[in-house]
Each structure stands twice: as structure tokens, then as C-alpha cells.
Amino acid sequence: MKAQRVTTWLALVGLLLAVGAVGAADNTQLAVTQDESSMEKLIESYLKEQHKLILEEDLLDEAGEDMRLKVPFQAEEGVPRFTLYIDTQPTNYDEQDRVTERGVLLSLETGVIVPEGKRAQIVQLLNEHNRSKNFSSVYMNERGHLYCDWILNVMAPGLATEYVYDALARVQRLWRGLWPEVAAALDEEADGEAVG
């Protein structure tokens, strides 16, 4: 009888620990019902605590109501320093104007400015890259600045915040892999200095 009570007690403790683990996991879930600010705060807290990243809040308006997260990276291994921004926004609504989907945009600003005479060649290189990658977008704006973007969708079931870190790692790896080709096309040494 005593062995049965101990077994029952151990099973109950195991169940409570499992429920606690699920509850803890829910604290790091991104949810469609979160507003932009609370989702960004959760991402910021998670990346600081779990991955020891240094993040800054970058205000996008004077009222301080819209922000994005800024993750600066130093130059290393021949790649110029760059900055990664994380921003969230609603991407879909139902008939009652309730948010049904949110996007998490990871935008890596490379710091590279392509001279006007090299832009056609770089656009061709970026187009070739974009055709081979399904989830990323590498582009040049009208001023010649290069960007690498990765977008995550948060649907009704939610999304583990770890996916943001995974996307952050992927977009960095994407740029680090692409930089030598860009540098060669610009006829520059891949020495860690931005062009332009």
C-alpha cells in the first residue's frame, strides 16, 4: 500500500512538473492577440535572457508608441558591421477587424551602399540569390542601400519565440555568405569596411 502511495505521489509530481513546463513555454509564445508593443517586449526579453543578445529599443515615432528592436553587430571575419531590426505588425484581419495574423520582420541593414555604376550588376546578383532562397529577400533600395529580410507569420496557434532567434541566425548567415560575392562584384576587398 505504501509503495502504491509513493508511486501515485511521484506520478502527481511528474504531472505538475509537466504542466509547469507547458505553462512556462506559454510565456514565450508569440500570439496573434498580443499588440505590437507587448510582442516586441516579449521578443526582447526572450532574446536577452535566453541568448544573451544586446538589444536596444528604437522608437519610430515621437510619441514613443511605435518601436522596433535594434540588434547591432560588429564587423568580423571580413564582413562589414551591420544592424538587424525586429519589428512586428498586423498582417491580416477578419470581418470584424480583429487581427488574425501578425508578421515579425527581421530586417538586416547591411551598411553597404552600392555606387550607381554597379547597381545593375548587384541587382542581378541579388535576383539570382532570391530565386534560390524561399524565405528570405535580399534587395537594394533606390539609394543603393542593401538589405536582407526574413519574415515570420504568427497565426492563431501562436509561434514559439525561439523561431525569432532562429530567423535572426539565418538572416545573419545569409548576409555573411552573400557578402564575398557582393564585395567581388563591387571590386572591393571583403575587409570589413562598408562600400560607399
N, CA, C and O of each residue as an XYZ file, in Angstrom:
784
protein
N       0.820     -1.190      0.000
C       0.000      0.000      0.000
C       0.868      1.260      0.000
O       0.584      2.222     -0.713
N       1.935      1.239      0.813
C       2.833      2.393      0.878
C       3.518      2.617     -0.468
O       3.681      3.762     -0.888
N       3.920      1.547     -1.150
C       4.569      1.660     -2.455
C       3.611      2.273     -3.476
O       4.024      3.049     -4.337
N       2.319      1.914     -3.371
C       1.329      2.464     -4.296
C       1.158      3.971     -4.065
O       1.026      4.729     -5.025
N       1.161      4.413     -2.787
C       1.031      5.847     -2.483
C       2.244      6.616     -2.993
O       2.109      7.722     -3.516
N       3.435      6.026     -2.837
C       4.649      6.681     -3.323
C       4.599      6.799     -4.842
O       4.935      7.844     -5.398
N       4.182      5.734     -5.511
C       4.068      5.760     -6.970
C       3.051      6.806     -7.408
O       3.301      7.554     -8.352
N       1.911      6.864     -6.733
C       0.882      7.857     -7.057
C       1.418      9.259     -6.822
O       1.205     10.157     -7.636
N       2.117      9.446     -5.701
C       2.682     10.765     -5.385
C       3.701     11.184     -6.450
O       3.685     12.329     -6.904
N       4.589     10.265     -6.851
C       5.579     10.566     -7.883
C       4.910     10.892     -9.220
O       5.353     11.789     -9.937
N       3.846     10.164     -9.551
C       3.120     10.440    -10.794
C       2.496     11.829    -10.745
O       2.511     12.554    -11.740
N       1.942     12.204     -9.579
C       1.337     13.525     -9.419
C       2.392     14.624     -9.537
O       2.156     15.637    -10.196
N       3.550     14.435     -8.908
C       4.640     15.411     -9.003
C       5.094     15.538    -10.458
O       5.323     16.647    -10.941
N       5.224     14.413    -11.157
C       5.614     14.441    -12.569
C       4.607     15.200    -13.413
O       4.981     15.965    -14.302
N       3.319     14.988    -13.132
C       2.270     15.696    -13.862
C       2.344     17.196    -13.602
O       2.220     17.992    -14.533
N       2.545     17.588    -12.350
C       2.652     19.011    -12.016
C       3.862     19.646    -12.688
O       3.784     20.773    -13.175
N       4.978     18.929    -12.716
C       6.161     19.454    -13.401
C       5.908     19.614    -14.894
O       6.334     20.601    -15.493
N       5.222     18.656    -15.495
C       4.915     18.747    -16.928
C       3.993     19.925    -17.209
O       4.201     20.661    -18.173
N       2.969     20.107    -16.368
C       2.055     21.246    -16.535
C       2.811     22.548    -16.352
O       2.576     23.507    -17.087
N       3.715     22.598    -15.383
C       4.527     23.800    -15.170
C       5.404     24.107    -16.364
O       5.575     25.270    -16.730
N       5.966     23.067    -16.980
C       6.810     23.273    -18.165
C       5.996     23.810    -19.327
O       6.456     24.682    -20.065
N       4.769     23.283    -19.493
C       3.901     23.794    -20.558
C       3.543     25.243    -20.279
O       3.543     26.068    -21.192
N       3.240     25.563    -19.027
C       2.923     26.950    -18.660
C       4.092     27.870    -18.918
O       3.910     28.989    -19.397
N       5.297     27.413    -18.605
C       6.485     28.235    -18.848
C       6.688     28.446    -20.336
O       7.083     29.529    -20.768
N       6.416     27.407    -21.124
C       6.562     27.551    -22.574
C       5.583     28.575    -23.116
O       5.911     29.316    -24.042
N       4.349     28.626    -22.535
C       3.351     29.591    -22.993
C       3.813     31.023    -22.776
O       3.412     31.915    -23.524
N       4.653     31.267    -21.763
C       5.150     32.615    -21.506
C       6.082     33.100    -22.606
O       6.352     34.297    -22.705
N       6.573     32.194    -23.423
C       7.468     32.597    -24.506
C       6.816     32.379    -25.864
O       7.504     32.341    -26.884
N       5.504     32.236    -25.884
C       4.769     32.086    -27.136
C       4.357     33.450    -27.663
O       3.845     34.283    -26.915
N       4.577     33.672    -28.937
C       4.038     34.859    -29.588
C       2.604     34.529    -29.979
O       2.330     33.443    -30.489
N       1.693     35.463    -29.741
C       0.278     35.216    -30.005
C      -0.305     36.328    -30.862
O       0.097     37.487    -30.761
N      -1.252     35.959    -31.698
C      -1.931     36.927    -32.555
C      -2.611     37.997    -31.712
O      -2.718     39.148    -32.134
N      -3.069     37.622    -30.524
C      -3.814     38.560    -29.679
C      -2.930     39.609    -29.011
O      -3.451     40.576    -28.457
N      -1.615     39.448    -29.048
C      -0.722     40.458    -28.471
C      -0.695     41.685    -29.370
O      -0.797     41.574    -30.591
N      -0.555     42.862    -28.751
C      -0.348     44.046    -29.581
C       1.132     44.121    -29.945
O       1.947     43.352    -29.436
N       1.471     45.061    -30.836
C       2.853     45.146    -31.323
C       3.849     45.337    -30.191
O       4.881     44.669    -30.142
N       3.536     46.248    -29.287
C       4.471     46.579    -28.213
C       4.728     45.382    -27.302
O       5.877     45.083    -26.977
N       3.657     44.693    -26.888
C       3.865     43.565    -25.973
C       4.578     42.413    -26.673
O       5.353     41.697    -26.039
N       4.330     42.224    -27.969
C       5.035     41.174    -28.701
C       6.522     41.510    -28.798
O       7.374     40.642    -28.609
N       6.826     42.766    -29.093
C       8.231     43.173    -29.199
C       8.931     43.096    -27.848
O      10.103     42.724    -27.779
N       8.226     43.445    -26.770
C       8.810     43.341    -25.420
C       9.104     41.879    -25.081
O      10.138     41.575    -24.487
N       8.195     40.975    -25.456
C       8.417     39.551    -25.202
C       9.630     39.051    -25.983
O      10.460     38.319    -25.443
N       9.733     39.444    -27.245
C      10.888     39.051    -28.064
C      12.172     39.591    -27.443
O      13.164     38.871    -27.328
N      12.149     40.865    -27.045
C      13.328     41.492    -26.435
C      13.756     40.746    -25.178
O      14.930     40.416    -25.015
N      12.808     40.484    -24.297
C      13.111     39.790    -23.046
C      13.664     38.387    -23.316
O      14.644     37.971    -22.699
N      13.040     37.678    -24.226
C      13.464     36.316    -24.539
C      14.885     36.287    -25.104
O      15.715     35.493    -24.664
N      15.158     37.148    -26.072
C      16.489     37.149    -26.693
C      17.577     37.571    -25.708
O      18.705     37.083    -25.780
N      17.242     38.475    -24.792
C      18.217     38.887    -23.773
C      18.472     37.767    -22.776
O      19.620     37.478    -22.438
N      17.399     37.137    -22.307
C      17.537     36.106    -21.273
C      18.086     34.792    -21.822
O      18.995     34.205    -21.235
N      17.544     34.333    -22.932
C      17.908     33.014    -23.444
C      19.185     33.009    -24.282
O      19.915     32.018    -24.298
N      19.454     34.115    -24.977
C      20.586     34.123    -25.910
C      21.601     35.227    -25.622
O      22.562     35.412    -26.369
N      21.376     35.951    -24.537
C      22.327     36.981    -24.066
C      22.652     38.024    -25.139
O      23.772     38.532    -25.198
N      21.673     38.339    -25.981
C      21.876     39.357    -27.008
C      21.707     40.751    -26.416
O      20.965     40.945    -25.453
N      22.392     41.697    -26.996
C      22.247     43.098    -26.603
C      21.289     43.735    -27.595
O      21.575     43.815    -28.790
N      20.151     44.187    -27.088
C      19.144     44.815    -27.932
C      18.858     46.213    -27.430
O      18.995     46.502    -26.241
N      18.461     47.075    -28.343
C      18.048     48.431    -27.998
C      16.648     48.641    -28.547
O      16.286     48.080    -29.582
N      15.860     49.454    -27.848
C      14.555     49.830    -28.374
C      14.745     51.056    -29.250
O      15.305     52.059    -28.808
N      14.287     50.979    -30.479
C      14.431     52.054    -31.459
C      13.042     52.640    -31.712
O      12.212     52.011    -32.369
N      12.788     53.853    -31.188
C      11.472     54.479    -31.334
C      11.295     54.995    -32.754
O      12.189     55.626    -33.318
N      10.123     54.716    -33.320
C       9.843     55.110    -34.695
C       8.962     56.350    -34.786
O       8.788     56.911    -35.867
N       8.406     56.778    -33.657
C       7.604     58.000    -33.668
C       7.911     58.817    -32.419
O       8.431     58.291    -31.434
N       7.589     60.095    -32.468
C       7.911     60.997    -31.353
C       7.119     60.669    -30.097
O       7.585     60.929    -28.988
N       5.939     60.108    -30.253
C       5.104     59.780    -29.097
C       5.601     58.535    -28.369
O       5.162     58.251    -27.254
N       6.509     57.797    -28.989
C       7.036     56.589    -28.357
C       6.073     55.420    -28.400
O       6.224     54.462    -27.642
N       5.071     55.489    -29.290
C       4.069     54.429    -29.372
C       4.459     53.317    -30.337
O       3.952     52.200    -30.236
N       5.349     53.612    -31.262
C       5.778     52.596    -32.219
C       7.287     52.436    -32.098
O       8.037     53.411    -32.149
N       7.712     51.205    -31.938
C       9.140     50.951    -31.804
C       9.498     49.694    -32.561
O       8.629     48.949    -33.013
N      10.770     49.477    -32.690
C      11.308     48.234    -33.203
C      12.529     47.922    -32.358
O      13.043     48.792    -31.655
N      12.987     46.698    -32.423
C      14.173     46.295    -31.676
C      15.387     46.388    -32.588
O      15.322     46.034    -33.765
N      16.481     46.862    -32.039
C      17.720     47.051    -32.792
C      18.789     46.132    -32.206
O      19.027     46.132    -30.999
N      19.432     45.349    -33.076
C      20.497     44.436    -32.659
C      21.740     44.784    -33.478
O      21.847     44.374    -34.634
N      22.688     45.539    -32.894
C      23.896     45.902    -33.649
C      24.918     44.762    -33.647
O      25.081     44.066    -32.645
N      25.602     44.581    -34.772
C      26.655     43.578    -34.891
C      27.928     44.257    -35.378
O      27.881     45.106    -36.269
N      29.043     43.893    -34.807
C      30.337     44.456    -35.193
C      30.893     43.722    -36.411
O      30.498     42.592    -36.702
N      31.805     44.370    -37.113
C      32.479     43.736    -38.249
C      33.301     42.557    -37.733
O      33.928     42.632    -36.676
N      33.285     41.487    -38.488
C      34.115     40.330    -38.144
C      34.284     39.446    -39.367
O      33.423     39.409    -40.245
N      35.382     38.749    -39.414
C      35.679     37.798    -40.484
C      35.454     38.401    -41.869
O      34.900     37.746    -42.752
N      35.882     39.647    -42.057
C      35.790     40.263    -43.371
C      34.422     40.771    -43.757
O      34.239     41.227    -44.886
N      33.441     40.710    -42.851
C      32.090     41.194    -43.140
C      31.904     42.544    -42.455
O      32.190     42.674    -41.264
N      31.425     43.559    -43.196
C      31.211     44.873    -42.569
C      30.200     44.781    -41.428
O      29.337     43.904    -41.417
N      30.319     45.695    -40.476
C      29.338     45.709    -39.384
C      27.963     45.996    -39.973
O      27.836     46.674    -40.993
N      26.943     45.470    -39.316
C      25.577     45.653    -39.795
C      24.647     45.743    -38.599
O      25.042     45.459    -37.468
N      23.412     46.140    -38.855
C      22.405     46.257    -37.806
C      21.177     45.471    -38.224
O      20.731     45.554    -39.369
N      20.637     44.710    -37.288
C      19.429     43.952    -37.549
C      18.287     44.571    -36.748
O      18.435     44.841    -35.556
N      17.157     44.794    -37.398
C      15.970     45.346    -36.743
C      14.878     44.287    -36.716
O      14.715     43.520    -37.665
N      14.127     44.255    -35.608
C      12.997     43.343    -35.464
C      11.763     44.207    -35.239
O      11.726     45.013    -34.309
N      10.760     44.041    -36.085
C       9.538     44.833    -35.988
C       8.343     43.905    -36.192
O       8.439     42.916    -36.919
N       7.228     44.221    -35.556
C       6.021     43.416    -35.705
C       4.874     44.307    -36.156
O       4.858     45.510    -35.896
N       3.920     43.693    -36.833
C       2.726     44.428    -37.243
C       1.638     43.446    -37.658
O       1.934     42.320    -38.058
N       0.376     43.872    -37.562
C      -0.712     43.019    -38.044
C      -0.587     42.837    -39.559
O      -0.245     43.778    -40.275
N      -0.863     41.632    -40.037
C      -0.792     41.383    -41.473
C      -2.098     40.869    -42.055
O      -2.223     40.741    -43.273
N      -3.086     40.568    -41.193
C      -4.377     40.111    -41.702
C      -5.451     40.339    -40.639
O      -5.174     40.285    -39.441
N      -6.684     40.596    -41.095
C      -7.815     40.877    -40.210
C      -9.019     40.049    -40.652
O      -9.111     39.637    -41.809
N      -9.949     39.807    -39.709
C     -11.206     39.157    -40.081
C     -12.261     40.226    -40.395
O     -11.948     41.416    -40.443
N     -13.508     39.796    -40.609
C     -14.580     40.726    -40.985
C     -14.888     41.743    -39.890
O     -15.401     42.823    -40.183
N     -14.585     41.417    -38.640
C     -14.827     42.330    -37.515
C     -13.594     43.167    -37.178
O     -13.529     43.769    -36.105
N     -12.632     43.209    -38.071
C     -11.386     43.967    -37.885
C     -10.527     43.462    -36.731
O      -9.725     44.215    -36.178
N     -10.689     42.193    -36.365
C      -9.802     41.590    -35.367
C      -8.582     41.035    -36.085
O      -8.680     40.495    -37.187
N      -7.442     41.178    -35.447
C      -6.194     40.686    -36.043
C      -6.210     39.160    -36.056
O      -6.440     38.527    -35.026
N      -5.964     38.576    -37.225
C      -5.911     37.115    -37.350
C      -4.506     36.617    -37.680
O      -4.248     35.413    -37.675
N      -3.609     37.545    -37.965
C      -2.235     37.173    -38.296
C      -1.333     38.368    -38.019
O      -1.692     39.512    -38.298
N      -0.159     38.086    -37.465
C       0.845     39.129    -37.243
C       2.140     38.704    -37.914
O       2.467     37.519    -37.980
N       2.863     39.688    -38.407
C       4.155     39.412    -39.016
C       5.278     39.890    -38.114
O       5.159     40.922    -37.454
N       6.358     39.142    -38.089
C       7.584     39.550    -37.401
C       8.628     39.720    -38.502
O       9.048     38.748    -39.130
N       9.039     40.963    -38.727
C      10.013     41.273    -39.772
C      11.393     41.409    -39.153
O      11.593     42.205    -38.236
N      12.337     40.637    -39.651
C      13.740     40.785    -39.284
C      14.426     41.402    -40.487
O      14.547     40.764    -41.533
N      14.875     42.636    -40.344
C      15.464     43.379    -41.455
C      16.907     43.720    -41.121
O      17.178     44.473    -40.185
N      17.824     43.163    -41.888
C      19.245     43.389    -41.678
C      19.694     44.513    -42.609
O      19.694     44.360    -43.830
N      20.076     45.641    -42.015
C      20.622     46.758    -42.782
C      22.122     46.538    -42.876
O      22.831     46.613    -41.872
N      22.600     46.267    -44.076
C      23.992     45.852    -44.256
C      24.998     46.975    -44.060
O      26.157     46.715    -43.736
N      24.574     48.217    -44.251
C      25.509     49.337    -44.199
C      26.246     49.547    -45.509
O      27.010     50.503    -45.645
N      26.024     48.659    -46.477
C      26.678     48.760    -47.781
C      25.836     49.650    -48.692
O      24.624     49.473    -48.808
N      26.498     50.605    -49.332
C      25.845     51.465    -50.314
C      26.511     51.194    -51.661
O      27.713     51.401    -51.828
N      25.721     50.734    -52.604
C      26.243     50.367    -53.924
C      26.329     51.616    -54.799
O      25.338     52.327    -54.960
N      27.510     51.890    -55.367
C      27.635     53.032    -56.284
C      26.707     52.849    -57.492
O      26.447     51.726    -57.923
N      26.226     53.945    -58.016
C      25.253     53.902    -59.111
C      25.727     53.052    -60.291
O      24.926     52.323    -60.876
N      26.980     53.128    -60.643
C      27.505     52.374    -61.778
C      27.536     50.868    -61.577
O      27.690     50.127    -62.547
N      27.394     50.396    -60.344
C      27.450     48.956    -60.042
C      26.070     48.370    -59.734
O      25.946     47.163    -59.525
N      25.039     49.206    -59.702
C      23.725     48.749    -59.228
C      23.107     47.659    -60.094
O      22.536     46.710    -59.558
N      23.202     47.766    -61.412
C      22.617     46.740    -62.288
C      23.264     45.380    -62.028
O      22.574     44.361    -61.976
N      24.565     45.364    -61.869
C      25.289     44.117    -61.611
C      24.880     43.528    -60.256
O      24.690     42.318    -60.134
N      24.747     44.381    -59.250
C      24.359     43.901    -57.918
C      22.915     43.410    -57.923
O      22.612     42.396    -57.293
N      22.017     44.108    -58.622
C      20.621     43.657    -58.712
C      20.561     42.267    -59.339
O      19.791     41.421    -58.884
N      21.355     42.020    -60.368
C      21.392     40.697    -60.995
C      21.859     39.641    -59.986
O      21.282     38.556    -59.914
N      22.885     39.950    -59.220
C      23.386     39.031    -58.192
C      22.309     38.756    -57.141
O      22.103     37.608    -56.748
N      21.623     39.807    -56.687
C      20.577     39.643    -55.675
C      19.407     38.832    -56.225
O      18.847     37.995    -55.518
N      19.035     39.076    -57.480
C      17.940     38.315    -58.088
C      18.272     36.831    -58.163
O      17.417     35.988    -57.890
N      19.502     36.509    -58.531
C      19.924     35.106    -58.565
C      19.833     34.494    -57.174
O      19.376     33.363    -57.011
N      20.266     35.242    -56.185
C      20.194     34.748    -54.810
C      18.742     34.540    -54.380
O      18.410     33.503    -53.807
N      17.879     35.515    -54.651
C      16.480     35.420    -54.229
C      15.759     34.252    -54.887
O      14.867     33.662    -54.278
N      16.122     33.908    -56.108
C      15.494     32.761    -56.768
C      15.870     31.448    -56.080
O      15.118     30.477    -56.154
N      17.012     31.408    -55.419
C      17.456     30.165    -54.778
C      17.034     30.070    -53.317
O      17.200     29.014    -52.707
N      16.497     31.134    -52.741
C      16.080     31.140    -51.335
C      14.587     31.430    -51.260
O      14.111     32.407    -51.840
N      13.846     30.582    -50.545
C      12.397     30.747    -50.487
C      11.916     31.684    -49.392
O      10.852     32.287    -49.533
N      12.657     31.823    -48.317
C      12.139     32.538    -47.157
C      12.802     33.876    -46.904
O      12.429     34.583    -45.968
N      13.761     34.230    -47.706
C      14.460     35.488    -47.479
C      14.278     36.401    -48.676
O      13.905     35.975    -49.769
N      14.553     37.654    -48.433
C      14.503     38.638    -49.504
C      15.715     39.537    -49.337
O      15.891     40.169    -48.296
N      16.544     39.591    -50.360
C      17.705     40.477    -50.347
C      17.443     41.508    -51.435
O      17.160     41.152    -52.579
N      17.537     42.788    -51.078
C      17.204     43.811    -52.068
C      18.033     45.070    -51.863
O      18.714     45.239    -50.851
N      17.952     45.940    -52.853
C      18.628     47.227    -52.812
C      17.552     48.300    -52.967
O      16.698     48.205    -53.849
N      17.594     49.324    -52.107
C      16.613     50.400    -52.253
C      17.078     51.405    -53.305
O      18.129     51.233    -53.922
N      16.284     52.452    -53.502
C      16.573     53.420    -54.568
C      17.853     54.204    -54.336
O      18.386     54.790    -55.279
N      18.366     54.235    -53.109
C      19.616     54.938    -52.812
C      20.836     54.014    -52.855
O      21.961     54.451    -52.615
N      20.603     52.733    -53.164
C      21.715     51.795    -53.277
C      22.058     51.061    -51.992
O      23.066     50.356    -51.943
N      21.242     51.208    -50.941
C      21.475     50.503    -49.673
C      20.999     49.055    -49.809
O      19.941     48.795    -50.381
N      21.790     48.113    -49.280
C      21.443     46.694    -49.342
C      20.799     46.231    -48.041
O      21.232     46.605    -46.951
N      19.751     45.404    -48.174
C      19.013     44.862    -47.037
C      18.793     43.365    -47.236
O      18.690     42.882    -48.363
N      18.723     42.639    -46.116
C      18.326     41.232    -46.109
C      17.151     41.115    -45.142
O      17.276     41.479    -43.972
N      16.025     40.617    -45.611
C      14.839     40.491    -44.761
C      14.421     39.037    -44.614
O      14.637     38.210    -45.500
N      13.816     38.752    -43.471
C      13.230     37.446    -43.189
C      11.934     37.731    -42.456
O      11.917     38.541    -41.529
N      10.845     37.082    -42.853
C       9.538     37.349    -42.245
C       8.986     36.068    -41.642
O       9.015     35.005    -42.262
N       8.480     36.192    -40.410
C       7.784     35.096    -39.739
C       6.315     35.472    -39.620
O       5.995     36.634    -39.370
N       5.416     34.506    -39.795
C       3.984     34.743    -39.604
C       3.540     34.119    -38.300
O       3.855     32.963    -38.017
N       2.808     34.883    -37.504
C       2.226     34.378    -36.268
C       0.738     34.212    -36.528
O       0.025     35.192    -36.744
N       0.275     32.974    -36.507
C      -1.130     32.661    -36.759
C      -1.810     32.355    -35.423
O      -1.180     32.464    -34.371
N      -3.073     31.978    -35.458
C      -3.854     31.723    -34.247
C      -3.201     30.729    -33.285
O      -3.252     30.962    -32.077
N      -2.591     29.631    -33.751
C      -1.970     28.710    -32.794
C      -0.775     29.300    -32.048
O      -0.339     28.732    -31.047
N      -0.243     30.417    -32.512
C       0.917     31.031    -31.865
C       2.218     30.549    -32.487
O       2.230     29.713    -33.391
N       3.311     31.099    -31.976
C       4.635     30.767    -32.501
C       5.631     30.859    -31.354
O       5.646     31.846    -30.619
N       6.454     29.843    -31.199
C       7.481     29.868    -30.156
C       8.466     30.997    -30.451
O       8.895     31.161    -31.593
N       8.822     31.769    -29.442
C       9.715     32.911    -29.606
C      11.092     32.477    -30.099
O      11.818     33.277    -30.689
N      11.453     31.234    -29.865
C      12.742     30.723    -30.343
C      12.858     30.831    -31.866
O      13.964     30.926    -32.398
N      11.732     30.816    -32.560
C      11.769     30.964    -34.018
C      12.336     32.318    -34.433
O      12.947     32.436    -35.495
N      12.138     33.342    -33.601
C      12.702     34.658    -33.909
C      14.225     34.576    -33.865
O      14.906     35.111    -34.740
N      14.757     33.902    -32.841
C      16.211     33.735    -32.764
C      16.725     32.926    -33.958
O      17.764     33.251    -34.533
N      15.998     31.882    -34.320
C      16.396     31.061    -35.463
C      16.440     31.909    -36.736
O      17.390     31.812    -37.513
N      15.420     32.738    -36.950
C      15.395     33.606    -38.139
C      16.526     34.627    -38.083
O      17.132     34.941    -39.108
N      16.812     35.145    -36.895
C      17.908     36.097    -36.715
C      19.233     35.446    -37.120
O      20.044     36.053    -37.819
N      19.441     34.216    -36.677
C      20.672     33.498    -37.029
C      20.736     33.229    -38.532
O      21.803     33.322    -39.138
N      19.603     32.898    -39.126
C      19.577     32.595    -40.560
C      19.858     33.829    -41.411
O      20.608     33.747    -42.383
N      19.267     34.971    -41.060
C      19.458     36.165    -41.879
C      20.901     36.666    -41.757
O      21.460     37.196    -42.718
N      21.501     36.498    -40.574
C      22.929     36.834    -40.433
C      23.791     35.937    -41.314
O      24.681     36.406    -42.024
N      23.508     34.637    -41.254
C      24.272     33.663    -42.041
C      24.109     33.951    -43.539
O      25.059     33.838    -44.313
N      22.899     34.319    -43.923
C      22.628     34.663    -45.316
C      23.535     35.810    -45.765
O      24.166     35.726    -46.818
N      23.601     36.894    -44.960
C      24.414     38.047    -45.345
C      25.903     37.712    -45.314
O      26.646     38.110    -46.211
N      26.338     36.989    -44.299
C      27.756     36.629    -44.214
C      28.176     35.773    -45.417
O      29.304     35.882    -45.896
N      27.267     34.925    -45.898
C      27.565     34.102    -47.066
C      27.523     34.881    -48.372
O      28.264     34.579    -49.308
N      26.655     35.881    -48.431
C      26.491     36.664    -49.658
C      27.536     37.771    -49.796
O      27.866     38.170    -50.913
N      28.062     38.274    -48.671
C      28.982     39.410    -48.719
C      30.184     39.195    -49.643
O      30.503     40.105    -50.409
N      30.871     38.047    -49.618
C      32.024     37.905    -50.516
C      31.659     38.083    -51.996
O      32.444     38.638    -52.765
N      30.468     37.611    -52.394
C      30.030     37.793    -53.781
C      29.751     39.262    -54.078
O      30.113     39.770    -55.140
N      29.103     39.940    -53.128
C      28.814     41.368    -53.302
C      30.122     42.142    -53.380
O      30.293     42.997    -54.249
N      31.050     41.840    -52.464
C      32.339     42.540    -52.448
C      33.087     42.328    -53.760
O      33.676     43.265    -54.299
N      33.066     41.095    -54.276
C      33.748     40.816    -55.544
C      33.100     41.596    -56.688
O      33.791     42.121    -57.561
N      31.763     41.668    -56.674
C      31.062     42.413    -57.726
C      31.354     43.904    -57.637
O      31.325     44.608    -58.647
N      31.632     44.379    -56.450
C      31.963     45.794    -56.259
C      33.454     46.052    -56.453
O      33.920     47.186    -56.338
N      34.198     44.981    -56.750
C      35.655     45.075    -56.911
C      36.319     45.620    -55.656
O      37.287     46.377    -55.728
N      35.787     45.224    -54.509
C      36.330     45.678    -53.231
C      36.858     44.470    -52.475
O      36.413     43.343    -52.693
N      37.794     44.713    -51.598
C      38.253     43.669    -50.696
C      37.177     43.453    -49.644
O      36.594     44.421    -49.155
N      36.905     42.215    -49.290
C      35.968     41.925    -48.207
C      36.710     42.089    -46.888
O      37.007     41.111    -46.201
N      37.005     43.337    -46.545
C      37.872     43.616    -45.398
C      37.135     44.164    -44.189
O      37.759     44.674    -43.258
N      35.820     44.063    -44.196
C      35.070     44.531    -43.044
C      34.685     45.987    -43.109
O      34.167     46.516    -42.125
N      34.910     46.655    -44.208
C      34.514     48.060    -44.345
C      33.384     48.171    -45.352
O      33.419     47.537    -46.406
N      32.379     48.977    -45.027
C      31.260     49.172    -45.939
C      31.707     49.967    -47.152
O      32.587     50.824    -47.062
N      31.097     49.677    -48.273
C      31.387     50.394    -49.511
C      30.469     51.599    -49.588
O      29.292     51.508    -49.237
N      30.996     52.731    -50.045
C      30.162     53.916    -50.229
C      30.238     54.740    -49.052
O      29.606     55.795    -48.996
